[in-house]
């Protein structure tokens, strides 16, 4: 899942329901990592 997937799903069913589904499938650990602009060179745009 990427950030936009998480946000869209949370908007649709909420984090509590997302967590309930993970628990129902016996998923005990969830880790989300975000690598942003790892390919970026030069100065960052001013909107960051």
N, CA and C atoms as a LAMMPS dump frame, in Angstrom:
ITEM: TIMESTEP
0
ITEM: NUMBER OF ATOMS
144
ITEM: BOX BOUNDS ff ff ff
-5.0000000000000000e+02 5.0000000000000000e+02
-5.0000000000000000e+02 5.0000000000000000e+02
-5.0000000000000000e+02 5.0000000000000000e+02
ITEM: ATOMS id mol type element x y z
1 1 1 N 0.841 -1.176 0
2 1 2 C 0 0 0
3 1 3 C 0.886 1.238 0
4 2 1 N 0.428 2.218 -0.697
5 2 2 C 1.129 3.494 -0.676
6 2 3 C 0.258 4.502 0.065
7 3 1 N 0.824 5.64 0.366
8 3 2 C 0.153 6.647 1.183
9 3 3 C -1.249 6.965 0.683
10 4 1 N -1.413 7.169 -0.611
11 4 2 C -2.739 7.509 -1.137
12 4 3 C -3.733 6.362 -0.948
13 5 1 N -3.26 5.116 -1.012
14 5 2 C -4.129 3.958 -0.744
15 5 3 C -4.616 3.966 0.703
16 6 1 N -3.691 4.231 1.62
17 6 2 C -4.036 4.26 3.035
18 6 3 C -5.076 5.342 3.302
19 7 1 N -4.848 6.535 2.76
20 7 2 C -5.782 7.647 2.968
21 7 3 C -7.152 7.343 2.381
22 8 1 N -7.19 6.814 1.175
23 8 2 C -8.469 6.515 0.527
24 8 3 C -9.228 5.438 1.296
25 9 1 N -8.529 4.423 1.757
26 9 2 C -9.175 3.351 2.508
27 9 3 C -9.657 3.862 3.863
28 10 1 N -8.848 4.662 4.526
29 10 2 C -9.256 5.227 5.816
30 10 3 C -10.477 6.125 5.651
31 11 1 N -10.521 6.895 4.582
32 11 2 C -11.684 7.745 4.326
33 11 3 C -12.941 6.904 4.093
34 12 1 N -12.76 5.762 3.481
35 12 2 C -13.896 4.91 3.136
36 12 3 C -14.42 4.119 4.339
37 13 1 N -13.502 3.52 5.139
38 13 2 C -13.954 2.635 6.223
39 13 3 C -13.407 2.998 7.593
40 14 1 N -12.437 3.866 7.652
41 14 2 C -11.847 4.266 8.929
42 14 3 C -10.7 3.355 9.346
43 15 1 N -9.822 3.913 10.162
44 15 2 C -8.659 3.151 10.615
45 15 3 C -9.052 1.98 11.516
46 16 1 N -10.088 2.163 12.311
47 16 2 C -10.511 1.079 13.206
48 16 3 C -10.923 -0.156 12.413
49 17 1 N -11.654 0.041 11.339
50 17 2 C -12.071 -1.097 10.504
51 17 3 C -10.876 -1.698 9.767
52 18 1 N -9.97 -0.853 9.314
53 18 2 C -8.752 -1.373 8.674
54 18 3 C -7.998 -2.27 9.654
55 19 1 N -7.874 -1.814 10.895
56 19 2 C -7.177 -2.595 11.913
57 19 3 C -7.923 -3.885 12.233
58 20 1 N -9.244 -3.829 12.296
59 20 2 C -10.043 -5.022 12.565
60 20 3 C -9.808 -6.08 11.49
61 21 1 N -9.747 -5.655 10.24
62 21 2 C -9.514 -6.588 9.129
63 21 3 C -8.135 -7.224 9.257
64 22 1 N -7.121 -6.42 9.585
65 22 2 C -5.777 -6.971 9.764
66 22 3 C -5.756 -7.989 10.899
67 23 1 N -6.412 -7.668 12.003
68 23 2 C -6.465 -8.599 13.135
69 23 3 C -7.218 -9.869 12.779
70 24 1 N -8.29 -9.749 12.024
71 24 2 C -9.074 -10.924 11.629
72 24 3 C -8.234 -11.874 10.771
73 25 1 N -7.279 -11.324 10.041
74 25 2 C -6.388 -12.141 9.215
75 25 3 C -5.116 -12.525 9.958
76 26 1 N -5.111 -12.294 11.273
77 26 2 C -4.003 -12.659 12.159
78 26 3 C -2.701 -11.948 11.794
79 27 1 N -2.816 -10.729 11.283
80 27 2 C -1.635 -9.911 10.981
81 27 3 C -1.298 -9.141 12.245
82 28 1 N -0.121 -9.387 12.766
83 28 2 C 0.263 -8.81 14.051
84 28 3 C 1.136 -7.575 13.923
85 29 1 N 1.84 -7.43 12.834
86 29 2 C 2.755 -6.301 12.67
87 29 3 C 2.476 -5.621 11.333
88 30 1 N 2.375 -4.311 11.39
89 30 2 C 2.159 -3.525 10.177
90 30 3 C 3.203 -2.414 10.171
91 31 1 N 3.885 -2.258 9.066
92 31 2 C 4.896 -1.219 8.95
93 31 3 C 4.693 -0.493 7.634
94 32 1 N 4.637 0.808 7.716
95 32 2 C 4.532 1.636 6.517
96 32 3 C 5.773 2.501 6.44
97 33 1 N 6.376 2.526 5.289
98 33 2 C 7.539 3.365 5.076
99 33 3 C 7.273 4.26 3.883
100 34 1 N 7.758 5.465 3.991
101 34 2 C 7.568 6.414 2.907
102 34 3 C 8.92 6.958 2.493
103 35 1 N 9.304 6.685 1.291
104 35 2 C 10.517 7.25 0.723
105 35 3 C 10.072 8.321 -0.266
106 36 1 N 10.385 9.541 0.049
107 36 2 C 9.927 10.655 -0.766
108 36 3 C 11.121 11.345 -1.399
109 37 1 N 11.031 11.55 -2.676
110 37 2 C 12.047 12.3 -3.425
111 37 3 C 13.44 11.689 -3.342
112 38 1 N 13.522 10.381 -3.227
113 38 2 C 14.847 9.764 -3.165
114 38 3 C 15.614 9.952 -4.472
115 39 1 N 14.912 10.265 -5.531
116 39 2 C 15.522 10.51 -6.84
117 39 3 C 15.776 11.99 -7.083
118 40 1 N 15.345 12.847 -6.152
119 40 2 C 15.417 14.298 -6.311
120 40 3 C 16.858 14.772 -6.342
121 41 1 N 17.166 15.652 -7.241
122 41 2 C 18.471 16.32 -7.252
123 41 3 C 18.237 17.819 -7.229
124 42 1 N 19.169 18.548 -6.719
125 42 2 C 19.029 20.002 -6.658
126 42 3 C 18.151 20.433 -5.498
127 43 1 N 17.705 21.663 -5.55
128 43 2 C 16.884 22.225 -4.48
129 43 3 C 15.475 21.67 -4.512
130 44 1 N 14.893 21.581 -3.338
131 44 2 C 13.499 21.131 -3.254
132 44 3 C 12.582 22.276 -3.66
133 45 1 N 11.472 21.954 -4.278
134 45 2 C 10.497 22.99 -4.622
135 45 3 C 10.001 23.701 -3.357
136 46 1 N 9.563 24.932 -3.477
137 46 2 C 9.18 25.747 -2.328
138 46 3 C 7.913 25.237 -1.652
139 47 1 N 7.126 24.375 -2.313
140 47 2 C 5.889 23.897 -1.689
141 47 3 C 6.109 22.781 -0.69
142 48 1 N 7.345 22.414 -0.385
143 48 2 C 7.614 21.368 0.613
144 48 3 C 7.999 21.984 1.914
